[in-house]
Amino acid sequence: MENEKPMLSWQRADIEQRIGFRGAKYTDVNLWVTLIIGGVLLGLFYAILAFLIPETWLATQFLKRQGAGAKLIPFLIAFFATWAIGILFVKWQKLCLQRKALNIEVVPASRDFVLSATTAPAVLKHIYQCIDNPSHFVLMNRIERALANLRNIGRVSDVIDMLQSQAQNDEDQMESSYTIVRGFIWCVPVLGFIGTVLGLSYAMENFGGVLATGAGVEDLKTNLTAVTGGLSTAFETTLQGLTAALFIQLVLTGLKKKEEQFLDDCKEYCHANIVSRLRLIHLDDDVVTSEG
């Protein structure tokens, strides 16, 4: 049994571990991995614009605009947007791996099985045989912590409190893992507004130059083309930033909902397989009692 490969291996299945980077905790991400994925997505995006749809409105927005920040601001918007998508993609992959732990039966299916300080070591041994490192999995880390300390806990309620405390820690970990993406959601529209300011500044500068020349009506019409181009750039960068931020927010909301559901499933799993099976043996009189 000990020589068999575990049913679930974080070392082999974690997306960051597979490509040679150190895997982050639970569904958190390694920023270098996500930066590389974001860079690949960014290059793919610009390649599509340049070679597949070069004459479209979208390609014009990112490749052919003239003026202050006309190309830099859209590039930065695309850079942070693709990086955010890379983060969310890796988190989704890691969440799928975490959910696989829900399919593992940590205690015997028999209704007569009692989980106590006496039987806890056997359950822990079974967990170690099924998973290469339980501490890398949200669910198994909760169970391992509870069972490893079961002998030193005086009441069933204390075990339950430990599981609840760990569940709260996991929720806090989940919330903090979205901090960088939330920062990007704030950053992207701000870049759009900066592009608007630069575009308006460019347009007003050109407009002042046109008036200073004292040119005739026909020359004035020709020179005003640059002015309107600056105005167009000004408002289109805002559109790019808001659209990218909206898309990222929608993806984040959907993924966060799935992760919250996973944490709820972990609570239900612990209640059904751990809390409901708990029995504590009083060593002074060898009487088996049930609390809670």
C-alpha positions in Angstrom: 0.0 0.0 0.0 2.8 2.4 0.9 4.5 2.0 -2.4 1.5 2.9 -4.4 1.2 6.4 -5.9 -1.3 8.6 -4.1 -4.7 9.1 -5.6 -4.2 12.9 -5.6 -0.7 14.5 -6.0 -0.2 18.2 -5.6 3.4 17.9 -6.8 2.2 16.4 -10.1 -1.2 18.1 -10.6 -0.6 21.7 -9.5 -0.3 23.9 -12.6 2.6 25.9 -11.2 4.5 22.9 -10.1 4.1 21.2 -13.5 5.8 24.1 -15.3 8.7 24.2 -12.8 7.7 27.0 -10.5 6.9 27.0 -6.8 3.2 26.5 -6.3 1.4 29.1 -4.2 -0.8 28.1 -1.3 -4.2 26.7 -2.0 -5.8 28.8 -4.8 -3.3 31.7 -4.5 -1.0 32.2 -7.5 2.7 32.6 -8.2 2.9 36.0 -9.8 5.8 35.0 -12.1 3.7 32.3 -13.6 0.7 34.5 -14.2 3.0 37.2 -15.6 4.3 34.8 -18.2 0.8 33.6 -19.1 -0.4 37.2 -19.3 2.6 38.0 -21.6 1.7 35.1 -23.9 -1.9 36.3 -24.0 -0.8 39.9 -24.7 1.4 38.7 -27.5 -1.4 36.6 -29.0 -3.8 39.5 -28.7 -1.5 41.9 -30.7 -0.6 39.2 -33.2 -4.3 38.7 -33.9 -4.7 42.5 -34.3 -1.7 42.8 -36.6 -2.1 39.8 -38.8 -5.6 38.5 -38.7 -7.8 41.6 -38.4 -5.4 44.6 -39.2 -8.1 46.8 -40.8 -10.7 46.5 -38.1 -11.8 49.2 -35.6 -10.2 47.2 -32.8 -6.8 47.0 -34.5 -7.0 50.8 -35.1 -7.5 51.4 -31.4 -4.4 49.6 -30.3 -2.0 49.9 -33.3 -2.7 52.9 -35.5 -3.6 55.8 -33.2 -1.4 58.9 -33.3 -0.8 61.4 -30.5 0.3 61.6 -26.9 -0.1 58.2 -25.2 -2.3 57.0 -28.2 -0.4 53.6 -28.3 1.1 53.4 -24.9 -2.1 53.7 -22.9 -4.0 51.0 -24.9 -0.9 48.8 -24.5 -0.8 49.2 -20.7 -4.6 48.5 -20.6 -4.1 45.3 -22.6 -1.1 44.4 -20.5 -2.8 44.6 -17.1 -6.0 43.1 -18.5 -4.2 40.0 -19.8 -2.2 39.7 -16.6 -5.4 39.7 -14.6 -6.9 37.0 -16.9 -3.7 35.0 -16.4 -4.2 35.2 -12.6 -7.8 34.2 -12.8 -7.0 31.3 -15.2 -4.4 29.9 -12.8 -6.7 30.3 -9.8 -9.4 28.4 -11.8 -7.0 25.6 -12.5 -5.9 25.4 -8.8 -9.6 25.5 -7.7 -10.4 22.5 -9.9 -7.5 20.6 -8.3 -8.7 21.5 -4.8 -12.2 20.3 -5.6 -10.8 16.8 -6.4 -10.1 16.3 -2.6 -13.9 16.3 -2.1 -14.1 12.9 -3.9 -11.8 11.2 -1.4 -13.4 9.2 1.4 -11.3 9.8 4.5 -13.4 7.6 6.9 -14.9 4.2 6.3 -18.4 4.3 4.9 -19.7 2.0 7.6 -22.2 3.8 9.8 -20.8 1.9 12.9 -17.4 3.6 12.5 -16.5 5.9 15.4 -13.9 8.6 15.0 -11.9 9.0 18.2 -8.4 9.5 19.5 -7.9 5.7 19.0 -9.1 5.6 15.4 -7.7 9.0 14.3 -4.2 7.7 13.5 -5.6 5.1 11.0 -7.6 7.8 9.3 -4.6 10.0 9.1 -2.5 7.2 7.6 -5.3 6.7 5.0 -5.2 10.4 4.1 -1.4 10.3 3.7 -1.8 7.3 1.3 -4.4 9.1 -0.8 -2.7 12.5 -1.0 1.0 13.2 -1.2 0.9 16.3 1.0 -2.5 17.1 2.6 -1.4 20.5 3.8 -1.6 21.8 0.3 -5.3 21.0 0.1 -7.8 23.2 1.9 -10.1 20.3 2.9 -7.4 17.8 3.9 -5.5 20.5 5.8 -8.5 21.1 8.0 -9.1 17.4 8.7 -5.4 16.7 9.3 -5.1 19.5 11.9 -8.3 18.3 13.7 -7.3 14.7 13.8 -3.6 15.3 14.7 -4.7 17.1 17.8 -7.7 15.0 18.7 -6.0 13.1 21.5 -5.1 16.3 23.3 -8.6 17.9 23.0 -11.0 17.4 25.8 -14.4 17.9 24.1 -16.1 17.3 20.8 -17.0 21.0 20.8 -13.3 21.9 20.8 -12.7 19.9 17.6 -15.7 21.6 16.0 -14.3 25.0 17.1 -10.9 24.1 15.5 -12.6 23.2 12.2 -14.6 26.5 12.3 -11.5 28.5 13.0 -9.6 26.9 10.2 -12.6 27.5 7.9 -12.5 31.2 8.7 -8.7 31.3 8.0 -9.4 29.6 4.6 -12.0 32.3 3.8 -9.6 35.0 4.7 -7.0 33.4 2.5 -9.4 33.2 -0.4 -10.3 36.9 0.0 -6.7 38.0 0.1 -5.9 36.0 -3.1 -8.0 38.4 -5.1 -6.3 41.5 -3.9 -4.0 41.9 -6.9 -6.8 41.4 -9.4 -8.9 43.9 -7.7 -6.0 46.3 -7.9 -5.8 45.7 -11.7 -9.6 46.3 -12.0 -9.0 49.7 -10.4 -5.8 50.4 -12.4 -7.3 49.6 -15.9 -10.0 52.3 -16.0 -7.7 54.8 -14.4 -5.3 54.3 -17.3 -8.3 54.9 -19.6 -8.9 58.2 -17.9 -5.3 59.1 -18.1 -5.5 58.4 -21.9 -8.5 60.7 -22.0 -6.6 63.6 -20.3 -3.6 63.1 -22.7 -5.9 63.0 -25.7 -7.7 66.1 -24.7 -4.4 67.8 -24.0 -3.1 66.8 -27.4 -6.2 68.0 -29.1 -6.2 71.4 -27.4 -2.5 71.8 -28.2 -3.2 71.2 -31.9 -6.2 73.4 -31.9 -4.1 76.3 -30.4 -1.5 75.7 -33.1 -4.2 75.8 -35.8 -5.5 79.1 -34.6 -2.0 80.6 -34.3 -1.2 80.0 -37.9 -4.0 82.3 -39.1 -4.6 79.9 -42.1 -7.5 80.1 -44.4 -10.7 78.1 -44.2 -9.5 75.2 -46.2 -6.2 74.9 -44.3 -8.1 75.3 -41.1 -10.3 72.3 -42.0 -7.3 70.2 -42.9 -5.5 71.0 -39.6 -8.5 70.3 -37.5 -8.3 66.7 -38.5 -5.5 66.2 -36.0 -7.6 68.0 -33.4 -10.5 65.6 -33.9 -8.1 62.7 -33.9 -6.9 63.7 -30.4 -10.5 64.0 -29.2 -11.3 60.5 -30.6 -8.3 59.0 -28.8 -9.3 60.7 -25.6 -12.7 59.1 -25.3 -11.7 55.7 -26.8 -9.1 55.0 -24.2 -11.8 55.5 -21.6 -13.9 53.0 -23.4 -11.1 50.5 -23.6 -10.3 50.8 -19.9 -14.0 50.5 -18.8 -14.6 47.6 -21.1 -11.5 45.7 -19.9 -12.3 46.4 -16.3 -15.9 45.2 -16.7 -14.8 42.0 -18.4 -12.3 41.2 -15.6 -14.8 42.0 -12.9 -17.3 39.6 -14.5 -14.8 36.8 -14.7 -13.6 37.5 -11.1 -17.2 37.5 -9.8 -17.9 34.1 -11.4 -14.7 32.5 -10.1 -15.1 33.9 -6.6 -18.6 32.5 -6.5 -17.3 29.1 -7.4 -14.6 29.3 -4.8 -17.1 30.4 -2.1 -19.2 27.3 -3.1 -16.1 25.1 -2.7 -15.5 26.4 0.8 -19.1 25.7 1.7 -18.7 22.2 0.3 -15.7 21.7 2.5 -17.8 22.7 5.6 -20.5 20.2 4.6 -17.9 17.5 4.0 -16.3 18.0 7.4 -19.7 17.9 9.1 -20.8 14.8 7.3 -17.5 12.9 7.6 -15.8 14.3 10.7 -18.1 16.1 13.1 -20.9 13.5 12.8 -18.5 10.6 13.5 -16.7 12.2 16.4 -16.7 10.3 19.7 -14.3 11.0 22.6 -13.1 8.3 25.0 -12.6 9.3 28.6 -9.4 7.6 29.5 -10.2 7.5 33.3 -13.2 5.2 33.0 -13.0 4.0 29.4 -16.6 5.2 28.8 -17.3 6.3 25.3 -19.4 9.5 25.3 -20.8 11.7 22.6 -21.1 15.5 23.0 -22.7 18.2 20.9 
